[in-house]
């Protein structure tokens, strides 16, 4: 179920009025600031030491809810914890969460005790409220304040179904992140990946999805067939993936609303790496025929495929530029795996990696300004470069990191890391500075992550 937005970001230039005993219903308007307090976040962000206090959200009455968090009071604590973890785990901020802070009274949500928070060295304050709504739903309000200026910077509110309360927390974190950093949000998004269990020679690989922070984990396939390389559709309604049944490759599109899937392509030839076009109308894939592997494009609704490459060797992958005009892919036509680009119709194919070693699994950033890829020179490392193949730099330095996928805002990259010796794989992420790296918690081993766009 989609989140119903009551109001979105609103910049308030004057300090809030005197304390009020009830909160007005936010207006259904949206105003997203174009830049943060100091513009876009740089690699050496000044915001890392910003004191952000995030106390438990207040409630006008502690009543039971149908959410997994319990009553409205317990839900207020859980909301603040999720917001704190979102902001902390992205590496740009060092917030103080609700477990170390007093909970404000309901009437203080719109009229903060600025002097009290200043005494705690808080520079920014995130406060909010939660209360029961009709039909078992809950209403969540979120406010961002500048403590030193005694000024409200942004506010938003949402009414959500009980199972979607974490989305309200992610939306609040997105609001804070965007307002302070000037960057596009990404917390309210989802991740698809391949969940792996069993011994190395008999691995069970299932399609799984989860929220960006690892919550709401769910398996979509049973493991009876091996699945690989999932990708969310641009509208979030389905997932494209590759499956092997009795050695026969098939491309499926899994409908997330109906929990059904349809077969897009079945072939007796080896098939690899299906990918969506940005408008969701086309699917790229690679297929090997008579020892030669080329990239094809076919309608997402089914139909005749068009071959885009026709050179001796192996052409694999394919990631569209955000505007859909170009495709980046890997090929060994020159003797080793390297990254190439071409127009969406297959014309003007040219190599862009000349860094030594091998280069594979390229993925175009949602911002269009960079391409992430796996650079293989001894170890497998995640690297980025410009679309022209310049300014290459490493983001990771481990034994085997591969298959990068971008956050919706193009500032963070997920990948999977295989441990030397054990062969166990896990989902990791790193920001563009290369300094903020962490492993995502998954119930089993994970590979082939695919970060979806911001949820509608």
Kinemage of the C-alpha trace (Angstrom):
@kinemage 1
@onewidth
@group {chain A} dominant
@subgroup {mainchain}
@vectorlist {calphas} color= white
{ca unk a 1} P 0.000 0.000 0.000
{ca unk a 2} L 1.378 3.411 -0.947
{ca unk a 3} L 2.055 5.952 1.728
{ca unk a 4} L -0.576 8.712 1.768
{ca unk a 5} L 1.204 12.009 2.033
{ca unk a 6} L -0.611 14.561 4.164
{ca unk a 7} L 2.078 17.208 3.829
{ca unk a 8} L 5.660 17.324 2.728
{ca unk a 9} L 8.658 19.502 3.306
{ca unk a 10} L 7.819 23.103 4.168
{ca unk a 11} L 10.431 25.722 4.906
{ca unk a 12} L 9.291 28.074 7.678
{ca unk a 13} L 11.219 31.314 7.850
{ca unk a 14} L 9.960 32.552 11.201
{ca unk a 15} L 10.267 30.855 14.593
{ca unk a 16} L 7.153 28.921 15.654
{ca unk a 17} L 4.510 30.645 17.676
{ca unk a 18} L 3.858 29.968 21.340
{ca unk a 19} L 3.192 26.414 22.462
{ca unk a 20} L -0.067 24.927 21.274
{ca unk a 21} L -1.985 22.128 22.923
{ca unk a 22} L -2.965 20.472 19.637
{ca unk a 23} L -1.294 20.145 16.274
{ca unk a 24} L -3.018 21.522 13.185
{ca unk a 25} L -3.595 19.139 10.329
{ca unk a 26} L -0.695 19.613 7.866
{ca unk a 27} L -1.730 20.971 4.500
{ca unk a 28} L -1.473 18.722 1.428
{ca unk a 29} L 1.292 20.704 -0.214
{ca unk a 30} L 4.812 19.852 -1.159
{ca unk a 31} L 7.831 22.121 -1.151
{ca unk a 32} L 11.241 20.521 -1.495
{ca unk a 33} L 14.159 22.904 -0.882
{ca unk a 34} L 16.577 22.896 -3.776
{ca unk a 35} L 19.639 23.000 -1.570
{ca unk a 36} L 20.533 22.496 2.053
{ca unk a 37} L 21.946 24.878 4.597
{ca unk a 38} L 25.311 24.789 2.884
{ca unk a 39} L 24.485 23.344 -0.513
{ca unk a 40} L 25.336 19.814 -1.589
{ca unk a 41} L 27.347 17.578 0.710
{ca unk a 42} L 31.000 17.392 -0.252
{ca unk a 43} L 33.304 14.424 0.251
{ca unk a 44} L 34.638 16.138 3.382
{ca unk a 45} L 31.240 16.980 4.809
{ca unk a 46} L 31.000 19.609 7.527
{ca unk a 47} L 27.860 17.883 8.759
{ca unk a 48} L 29.574 14.853 10.267
{ca unk a 49} L 29.901 16.527 13.666
{ca unk a 50} L 26.518 18.228 13.570
{ca unk a 51} L 24.662 17.626 16.824
{ca unk a 52} L 21.232 16.254 15.882
{ca unk a 53} L 18.957 15.281 18.747
{ca unk a 54} L 16.143 12.823 17.976
{ca unk a 55} L 13.980 12.223 21.075
{ca unk a 56} L 11.081 9.783 21.153
{ca unk a 57} L 8.014 11.070 19.332
{ca unk a 58} L 5.273 12.416 21.578
{ca unk a 59} L 1.673 11.227 21.681
{ca unk a 60} L -1.534 12.871 22.853
{ca unk a 61} L -2.816 9.601 24.341
{ca unk a 62} L -1.051 6.299 24.904
{ca unk a 63} L -3.430 3.890 23.208
{ca unk a 64} L -2.883 0.456 21.644
{ca unk a 65} L -2.226 0.293 17.911
{ca unk a 66} L -2.242 -2.530 15.398
{ca unk a 67} L 1.430 -1.900 14.580
{ca unk a 68} L 4.212 -4.283 15.512
{ca unk a 69} L 5.635 -1.561 17.775
{ca unk a 70} L 2.714 -1.663 20.218
{ca unk a 71} L 1.007 1.374 21.743
{ca unk a 72} L 1.399 4.918 20.454
{ca unk a 73} L 4.001 5.639 23.165
{ca unk a 74} L 6.060 2.596 22.198
{ca unk a 75} L 5.620 3.458 18.536
{ca unk a 76} L 6.930 6.973 19.219
{ca unk a 77} L 10.146 5.476 20.571
{ca unk a 78} L 10.472 3.040 17.656
{ca unk a 79} L 9.930 5.783 15.069
{ca unk a 80} L 12.724 7.887 16.565
{ca unk a 81} L 15.064 4.884 16.679
{ca unk a 82} L 14.540 4.149 12.976
{ca unk a 83} L 15.138 7.811 12.069
{ca unk a 84} L 18.273 7.880 14.216
{ca unk a 85} L 19.625 4.686 12.642
{ca unk a 86} L 18.919 5.945 9.105
{ca unk a 87} L 20.829 9.177 9.659
{ca unk a 88} L 23.636 7.486 11.564
{ca unk a 89} L 24.199 4.600 9.162
{ca unk a 90} L 24.535 6.746 6.039
{ca unk a 91} L 27.810 8.110 7.437
{ca unk a 92} L 27.132 11.843 7.096
{ca unk a 93} L 25.659 12.519 10.528
{ca unk a 94} L 26.251 11.545 14.131
{ca unk a 95} L 22.835 11.913 15.742
{ca unk a 96} L 21.861 11.206 19.351
{ca unk a 97} L 18.894 8.867 19.518
{ca unk a 98} L 15.880 8.608 21.797
{ca unk a 99} L 17.334 6.168 24.326
{ca unk a 100} L 19.668 8.883 25.629
{ca unk a 101} L 17.171 11.764 25.540
{ca unk a 102} L 14.027 12.880 27.397
{ca unk a 103} L 10.748 12.561 25.540
{ca unk a 104} L 9.137 15.984 24.901
{ca unk a 105} L 5.548 16.602 25.884
{ca unk a 106} L 2.960 16.573 23.124
{ca unk a 107} L 2.521 20.343 23.339
{ca unk a 108} L 6.275 20.882 22.845
{ca unk a 109} L 6.361 19.286 19.405
{ca unk a 110} L 5.586 22.597 17.706
{ca unk a 111} L 7.141 24.758 20.421
{ca unk a 112} L 10.470 23.186 21.372
{ca unk a 113} L 12.297 24.026 24.595
{ca unk a 114} L 15.201 25.506 22.647
{ca unk a 115} L 17.244 26.497 25.690
{ca unk a 116} L 17.035 22.981 27.087
{ca unk a 117} L 18.238 21.448 23.851
{ca unk a 118} L 20.966 24.063 23.456
{ca unk a 119} L 22.173 23.063 26.921
{ca unk a 120} L 22.565 19.532 25.571
{ca unk a 121} L 24.755 20.835 22.713
{ca unk a 122} L 22.082 20.038 20.143
{ca unk a 123} L 22.366 22.132 16.988
{ca unk a 124} L 19.457 20.476 15.203
{ca unk a 125} L 16.350 18.903 16.693
{ca unk a 126} L 14.022 16.326 15.148
{ca unk a 127} L 10.717 16.098 17.006
{ca unk a 128} L 7.454 14.521 16.102
{ca unk a 129} L 4.205 13.015 17.252
{ca unk a 130} L 2.222 9.836 16.680
{ca unk a 131} L -1.441 9.239 17.339
{ca unk a 132} L -4.090 6.701 16.441
{ca unk a 133} L -6.197 7.422 13.371
{ca unk a 134} L -9.419 5.989 12.000
{ca unk a 135} L -9.511 2.452 10.715
{ca unk a 136} L -6.553 1.296 12.778
{ca unk a 137} L -4.164 3.604 10.940
{ca unk a 138} L -1.656 5.907 12.617
{ca unk a 139} L -0.789 9.536 11.922
{ca unk a 140} L 2.840 10.623 12.237
{ca unk a 141} L 4.124 14.207 12.232
{ca unk a 142} L 7.779 15.131 11.828
{ca unk a 143} L 9.471 18.501 12.461
{ca unk a 144} L 13.042 19.710 11.992
{ca unk a 145} L 14.308 22.673 14.031
{ca unk a 146} L 17.479 24.751 14.091
{ca unk a 147} L 18.162 25.095 17.817
{ca unk a 148} L 20.592 28.024 17.586
{ca unk a 149} L 18.297 30.061 15.337
{ca unk a 150} L 15.181 28.893 17.203
{ca unk a 151} L 13.582 28.243 13.860
{ca unk a 152} L 11.523 25.508 12.255
{ca unk a 153} L 13.188 24.330 9.041
{ca unk a 154} L 10.827 21.674 7.711
{ca unk a 155} L 7.767 19.628 8.611
{ca unk a 156} L 5.788 16.734 7.180
{ca unk a 157} L 3.026 14.372 8.188
{ca unk a 158} L 1.671 11.031 7.026
{ca unk a 159} L -1.203 8.717 7.783
{ca unk a 160} L -0.147 5.109 7.268
{ca unk a 161} L -1.505 1.607 7.607
{ca unk a 162} L -0.206 -0.294 10.649
{ca unk a 163} L 2.233 -2.323 8.590
{ca unk a 164} L 3.726 0.803 7.013
{ca unk a 165} L 4.790 2.689 10.147
{ca unk a 166} L 8.480 2.234 9.308
{ca unk a 167} L 7.862 4.038 6.002
{ca unk a 168} L 6.796 7.127 7.952
{ca unk a 169} L 10.101 6.970 9.858
{ca unk a 170} L 12.084 6.614 6.623
{ca unk a 171} L 10.156 9.526 5.111
{ca unk a 172} L 11.004 11.661 8.132
{ca unk a 173} L 14.680 10.708 7.853
{ca unk a 174} L 14.541 11.543 4.135
{ca unk a 175} L 13.129 14.974 4.960
{ca unk a 176} L 15.909 15.700 7.460
{ca unk a 177} L 18.631 14.344 5.185
{ca unk a 178} L 17.436 16.370 2.184
{ca unk a 179} L 16.998 19.596 4.134
{ca unk a 180} L 20.411 19.480 5.780
{ca unk a 181} L 22.480 18.012 2.953
{ca unk a 182} L 20.800 19.407 -0.153
{ca unk a 183} L 20.836 15.896 -1.623
{ca unk a 184} L 17.928 13.804 -2.864
{ca unk a 185} L 16.526 11.292 -0.357
{ca unk a 186} L 16.941 7.516 -0.411
{ca unk a 187} L 15.857 5.932 2.893
{ca unk a 188} L 12.308 5.121 1.741
{ca unk a 189} L 13.458 2.570 -0.799
{ca unk a 190} L 13.788 -1.184 -1.067
{ca unk a 191} L 16.453 -3.707 -1.978
{ca unk a 192} L 16.168 -6.979 -3.871
{ca unk a 193} L 18.925 -9.541 -3.592
{ca unk a 194} L 19.742 -13.243 -3.880
{ca unk a 195} L 19.532 -15.050 -0.541
{ca unk a 196} L 22.007 -17.946 -0.444
{ca unk a 197} L 22.019 -21.018 1.802
{ca unk a 198} L 23.564 -24.483 1.709
{ca unk a 199} L 27.036 -25.851 0.882
{ca unk a 200} L 29.220 -24.244 -1.792
{ca unk a 201} L 28.563 -26.966 -4.358
{ca unk a 202} L 24.788 -27.012 -3.796
{ca unk a 203} L 23.817 -23.433 -3.034
{ca unk a 204} L 20.126 -22.618 -2.786
{ca unk a 205} L 19.514 -19.173 -4.263
{ca unk a 206} L 16.193 -17.452 -3.562
{ca unk a 207} L 14.869 -14.059 -4.550
{ca unk a 208} L 14.359 -11.837 -1.487
{ca unk a 209} L 13.442 -8.214 -0.799
{ca unk a 210} L 13.815 -5.892 2.189
{ca unk a 211} L 13.686 -2.236 3.166
{ca unk a 212} L 16.812 -0.128 2.725
{ca unk a 213} L 17.722 -0.767 6.374
{ca unk a 214} L 17.151 -4.539 6.168
{ca unk a 215} L 13.712 -4.562 7.830
{ca unk a 216} L 10.563 -6.193 6.413
{ca unk a 217} L 12.565 -9.020 4.895
{ca unk a 218} L 10.632 -11.379 2.621
{ca unk a 219} L 11.460 -14.321 0.341
{ca unk a 220} L 9.712 -14.294 -3.031
{ca unk a 221} L 10.826 -17.664 -4.418
{ca unk a 222} L 11.085 -21.084 -2.813
{ca unk a 223} L 14.580 -22.086 -3.923
{ca unk a 224} L 13.394 -24.892 -6.194
{ca unk a 225} L 15.139 -23.081 -9.049
{ca unk a 226} L 18.281 -20.983 -9.003
{ca unk a 227} L 17.620 -17.251 -9.414
{ca unk a 228} L 20.099 -14.495 -10.314
{ca unk a 229} L 20.498 -10.777 -11.017
{ca unk a 230} L 17.215 -9.196 -9.848
{ca unk a 231} L 16.249 -5.625 -10.743
{ca unk a 232} L 13.305 -3.483 -9.611
{ca unk a 233} L 11.125 -1.960 -12.293
{ca unk a 234} L 11.133 1.865 -12.358
{ca unk a 235} L 7.541 1.928 -11.026
{ca unk a 236} L 8.299 -0.556 -8.191
{ca unk a 237} L 5.490 -2.864 -9.277
{ca unk a 238} L 7.676 -5.762 -10.354
{ca unk a 239} L 11.101 -7.368 -10.268
{ca unk a 240} L 12.960 -8.685 -13.288
{ca unk a 241} L 15.195 -11.694 -12.686
{ca unk a 242} L 16.914 -14.653 -14.306
{ca unk a 243} L 16.051 -18.236 -13.361
{ca unk a 244} L 17.560 -21.588 -14.269
{ca unk a 245} L 15.329 -24.674 -14.256
{ca unk a 246} L 16.912 -27.976 -15.316
{ca unk a 247} L 19.631 -25.974 -17.042
{ca unk a 248} L 17.157 -23.904 -19.049
{ca unk a 249} L 17.468 -20.127 -18.547
{ca unk a 250} L 14.320 -18.062 -18.212
{ca unk a 251} L 13.669 -14.369 -17.636
{ca unk a 252} L 10.716 -13.695 -15.357
{ca unk a 253} L 8.895 -10.559 -14.258
{ca unk a 254} L 7.557 -10.940 -10.717
{ca unk a 255} L 4.488 -8.822 -9.908
{ca unk a 256} L 4.837 -7.576 -6.316
{ca unk a 257} L 1.174 -6.673 -5.897
{ca unk a 258} L -0.316 -10.000 -7.003
{ca unk a 259} L 2.698 -12.169 -6.023
{ca unk a 260} L 2.570 -13.776 -9.435
{ca unk a 261} L 5.121 -13.941 -12.201
{ca unk a 262} L 5.093 -14.167 -15.956
{ca unk a 263} L 7.638 -15.645 -18.288
{ca unk a 264} L 9.256 -13.062 -20.547
{ca unk a 265} L 11.856 -15.222 -22.271
{ca unk a 266} L 12.875 -18.881 -22.344
{ca unk a 267} L 15.849 -20.076 -24.353
{ca unk a 268} L 17.984 -23.134 -24.916
{ca unk a 269} L 20.948 -20.767 -25.105
{ca unk a 270} L 22.735 -19.276 -22.091
{ca unk a 271} L 21.122 -15.985 -20.998
{ca unk a 272} L 22.577 -13.375 -18.647
{ca unk a 273} L 21.865 -10.153 -16.756
{ca unk a 274} L 18.397 -8.831 -17.680
{ca unk a 275} L 17.994 -5.090 -17.045
{ca unk a 276} L 15.164 -2.541 -17.351
{ca unk a 277} L 15.230 0.604 -19.423
{ca unk a 278} L 14.543 3.783 -17.375
{ca unk a 279} L 10.990 4.032 -18.735
{ca unk a 280} L 10.266 0.355 -18.051
{ca unk a 281} L 9.369 -0.343 -21.676
{ca unk a 282} L 12.423 -2.402 -22.622
{ca unk a 283} L 14.511 -5.211 -21.184
{ca unk a 284} L 18.180 -5.694 -21.979
{ca unk a 285} L 19.752 -9.124 -21.732
{ca unk a 286} L 22.729 -11.060 -23.044
{ca unk a 287} L 22.505 -14.375 -24.884
{ca unk a 288} L 25.187 -16.792 -26.106
{ca unk a 289} L 24.702 -18.324 -29.548
{ca unk a 290} L 27.349 -20.546 -31.174
{ca unk a 291} L 30.035 -19.383 -28.767
{ca unk a 292} L 29.345 -15.684 -29.236
{ca unk a 293} L 27.518 -13.629 -26.590
{ca unk a 294} L 25.700 -10.449 -27.585
{ca unk a 295} L 23.348 -7.936 -25.983
{ca unk a 296} L 19.689 -7.838 -27.022
{ca unk a 297} L 16.770 -5.539 -26.323
{ca unk a 298} L 13.140 -6.659 -26.254
{ca unk a 299} L 9.806 -5.078 -25.228
{ca unk a 300} L 8.972 -5.591 -21.540
{ca unk a 301} L 5.538 -6.808 -22.601
{ca unk a 302} L 7.071 -9.463 -24.838
{ca unk a 303} L 7.800 -9.509 -28.543
{ca unk a 304} L 10.669 -9.633 -30.989
{ca unk a 305} L 14.163 -8.900 -29.709
{ca unk a 306} L 16.693 -6.611 -31.365
{ca unk a 307} L 20.403 -7.482 -31.264
{ca unk a 308} L 22.494 -4.469 -30.243
{ca unk a 309} L 26.030 -5.899 -30.397
{ca unk a 310} L 27.607 -8.166 -33.005
{ca unk a 311} L 31.291 -8.637 -32.322
{ca unk a 312} L 33.411 -11.733 -31.668
{ca unk a 313} L 33.664 -12.440 -27.956
{ca unk a 314} L 31.437 -11.923 -24.943
{ca unk a 315} L 29.269 -8.827 -24.531
{ca unk a 316} L 27.436 -8.924 -21.207
{ca unk a 317} L 25.455 -6.685 -18.930
{ca unk a 318} L 24.011 -3.445 -19.937
{ca unk a 319} L 22.903 -0.511 -17.851
{ca unk a 320} L 21.033 2.412 -19.356
{ca unk a 321} L 21.984 6.003 -18.655
{ca unk a 322} L 19.214 7.778 -16.676
{ca unk a 323} L 17.942 9.520 -19.810
{ca unk a 324} L 17.792 6.223 -21.703
{ca unk a 325} L 20.012 7.396 -24.571
{ca unk a 326} L 23.122 5.306 -23.825
{ca unk a 327} L 24.055 1.876 -22.499
{ca unk a 328} L 27.177 0.846 -20.600
{ca unk a 329} L 28.254 -2.807 -20.820
{ca unk a 330} L 31.249 -5.110 -20.525
{ca unk a 331} L 33.001 -6.936 -23.350
{ca unk a 332} L 36.152 -8.978 -23.912
{ca unk a 333} L 36.279 -8.182 -27.623
{ca unk a 334} L 39.691 -6.564 -27.108
{ca unk a 335} L 41.160 -9.565 -25.308
{ca unk a 336} L 40.078 -8.890 -21.699
{ca unk a 337} L 36.988 -7.767 -19.822
{ca unk a 338} L 36.563 -4.007 -20.227
{ca unk a 339} L 33.763 -1.456 -20.046
{ca unk a 340} L 32.209 -0.028 -23.202
{ca unk a 341} L 29.414 2.426 -23.960
{ca unk a 342} L 27.045 2.618 -26.914
{ca unk a 343} L 23.924 4.449 -27.969
{ca unk a 344} L 20.605 2.858 -27.048
{ca unk a 345} L 20.213 1.600 -30.638
{ca unk a 346} L 23.611 -0.142 -30.532
{ca unk a 347} L 25.528 2.452 -32.526
{ca unk a 348} L 28.830 4.138 -31.588
{ca unk a 349} L 30.293 1.325 -29.465
{ca unk a 350} L 33.552 2.338 -27.800
{ca unk a 351} L 35.761 1.242 -24.935
{ca unk a 352} L 36.142 3.602 -21.965
{ca unk a 353} L 38.317 1.669 -19.432
{ca unk a 354} L 42.079 1.787 -19.834
{ca unk a 355} L 43.166 1.380 -16.217
{ca unk a 356} L 45.026 -1.929 -16.480
{ca unk a 357} L 43.548 -5.156 -15.177
{ca unk a 358} L 39.964 -6.023 -16.022
{ca unk a 359} L 36.724 -4.078 -15.626
{ca unk a 360} L 33.248 -5.593 -15.303
{ca unk a 361} L 29.628 -5.221 -14.059
{ca unk a 362} L 29.201 -1.510 -14.890
{ca unk a 363} L 26.170 0.352 -13.505
{ca unk a 364} L 25.194 3.904 -14.433
{ca unk a 365} L 24.464 6.287 -11.559
{ca unk a 366} L 20.879 7.618 -11.266
{ca unk a 367} L 22.432 11.093 -11.408
{ca unk a 368} L 24.128 10.264 -14.701
{ca unk a 369} L 27.486 11.647 -13.610
{ca unk a 370} L 29.334 8.425 -12.761
{ca unk a 371} L 29.554 4.731 -13.573
{ca unk a 372} L 30.289 2.198 -10.841
{ca unk a 373} L 32.026 -1.032 -11.815
{ca unk a 374} L 34.139 -3.928 -10.561
{ca unk a 375} L 37.863 -3.466 -11.186
{ca unk a 376} L 39.864 -6.690 -11.165
{ca unk a 377} L 43.596 -6.366 -10.640
{ca unk a 378} L 44.456 -9.052 -8.125
{ca unk a 379} L 41.531 -8.295 -5.814
{ca unk a 380} L 38.028 -7.391 -6.945
{ca unk a 381} L 37.317 -3.793 -5.935
{ca unk a 382} L 34.387 -1.430 -6.391
{ca unk a 383} L 35.391 1.671 -8.349
{ca unk a 384} L 33.723 4.661 -9.975
{ca unk a 385} L 34.580 6.758 -13.026
{ca unk a 386} L 33.013 9.382 -15.239
{ca unk a 387} L 30.906 8.236 -18.223
{ca unk a 388} L 33.903 9.126 -20.395
{ca unk a 389} L 36.124 6.681 -18.484
{ca unk a 390} L 38.085 9.283 -16.524
{ca unk a 391} L 38.861 9.956 -12.865
{ca unk a 392} L 38.711 6.345 -11.746
{ca unk a 393} L 38.967 5.857 -7.990
{ca unk a 394} L 38.462 2.912 -5.671
{ca unk a 395} L 35.742 2.875 -3.034
{ca unk a 396} L 36.589 -0.523 -1.518
{ca unk a 397} L 39.720 -2.605 -1.001
{ca unk a 398} L 38.873 -6.191 -0.125
{ca unk a 399} L 39.469 -9.619 -1.598
{ca unk a 400} L 36.317 -9.905 -3.692
{ca unk a 401} L 33.800 -7.038 -3.968
{ca unk a 402} L 31.572 -6.996 -7.041
{ca unk a 403} L 28.247 -6.123 -8.708
{ca unk a 404} L 27.640 -2.504 -7.622
{ca unk a 405} L 24.122 -1.052 -7.457
{ca unk a 406} L 23.281 2.594 -6.736
{ca unk a 407} L 21.071 4.182 -4.102
{ca unk a 408} L 18.255 6.268 -5.631
{ca unk a 409} L 20.156 9.501 -4.947
{ca unk a 410} L 23.430 8.289 -6.478
{ca unk a 411} L 25.505 8.855 -3.330
{ca unk a 412} L 25.775 5.317 -1.941
{ca unk a 413} L 26.634 2.023 -3.617
{ca unk a 414} L 25.744 -1.477 -2.521
{ca unk a 415} L 27.660 -4.557 -3.613
{ca unk a 416} L 28.328 -8.076 -2.424
{ca unk a 417} L 31.532 -9.214 -0.765
{ca unk a 418} L 32.751 -12.813 -0.805
{ca unk a 419} L 34.939 -13.926 2.091
{ca unk a 420} L 38.181 -15.638 1.173
{ca unk a 421} L 38.184 -19.312 2.128
{ca unk a 422} L 34.590 -19.741 3.267
{ca unk a 423} L 33.034 -18.441 0.064
{ca unk a 424} L 30.284 -16.786 2.087
{ca unk a 425} L 28.790 -13.672 0.526
{ca unk a 426} L 27.187 -10.666 2.191
{ca unk a 427} L 25.597 -7.368 1.171
{ca unk a 428} L 27.703 -4.299 1.892
{ca unk a 429} L 27.434 -0.619 1.087
{ca unk a 430} L 29.836 2.299 0.831
{ca unk a 431} L 29.377 6.008 0.163
{ca unk a 432} L 31.227 7.978 -2.495
{ca unk a 433} L 33.931 9.049 -0.050
{ca unk a 434} L 34.912 5.397 0.352
{ca unk a 435} L 35.196 5.944 4.115
{ca unk a 436} L 31.730 4.969 5.303
{ca unk a 437} L 31.415 1.251 4.699
{ca unk a 438} L 29.077 -1.158 6.476
{ca unk a 439} L 27.498 -4.576 6.123
{ca unk a 440} L 23.727 -4.935 5.875
{ca unk a 441} L 22.167 -7.480 8.187
{ca unk a 442} L 20.467 -10.289 6.254
{ca unk a 443} L 19.129 -13.540 7.711
{ca unk a 444} L 21.296 -15.612 5.340
{ca unk a 445} L 24.178 -14.986 2.941
{ca unk a 446} L 23.416 -12.512 0.172
{ca unk a 447} L 24.604 -11.617 -3.329
{ca unk a 448} L 23.510 -9.655 -6.417
{ca unk a 449} L 21.893 -6.681 -4.619
{ca unk a 450} L 19.622 -4.360 -6.560
{ca unk a 451} L 18.633 -1.052 -4.998
{ca unk a 452} L 15.229 0.150 -6.138
{ca unk a 453} L 14.208 3.772 -6.777
{ca unk a 454} L 12.558 5.967 -4.150
{ca unk a 455} L 9.184 4.454 -3.311
{ca unk a 456} L 6.074 6.240 -4.664
